[in-house]
Amino acid sequence: MVGASKTSIAIVMGSDSDLSTMQKCIDILKTFDIYPEVRIISAHRTPDIAAEFADNAQSKGVKVIIAAAGMAAHLAGAIAGRTPLPIIGVPIQASEGPTGMDALLSTVQMPPGVPVASMAIGSAGAKNAAVFAVQILALSDDDLAAKLDKFRKEQSAAVVAKDKKLQESLIS
Ligand code: RP5
């Protein structure tokens, strides 16, 4: 099983302008010792490469694809139409235009039968894409399930600590 989870996730994004947002996804995966394949592939500017990537992902051992794009964000859906792998979509807010709603609707409004699991717009979505991908893989990976359990407990403990600090500040 060594390294199995390291190659199980692929991240694709439509442009290098999406990378600063998707770095948050990559960083969370690293905390789970997952080092995904990361590609810049555009459904519109490099459609042939997008098709080739989608067609070959499963045979390369990829189990979950995270696809991020902004504006008319067709990358996740275009890949979903060519592979049975689960696709997690991350809508990115572009530097201009309607605050990411364009990308959200382009990502989430898939026709029945070809789903994309769309996350929230931007950084929150990028982070949740990582956690959601880990949750999928953890179903069949006990080591990863243990790391996920630890992650969630630490997350809860952080909130409890913040509440404790707040309560202490209110009585002092
Ligand atoms: C999308 O268009 C990309 O995913 C990016 O979010 C947006 C703008 O791309 P650039 O003009 O910054 O390359 O395809």
Residues whose N, C-alpha, C, O or C-beta is under 5 A from the ligand:
A	BS01	RP5	G14 S15 S17 D18 A68 A69 G70 M71 I92
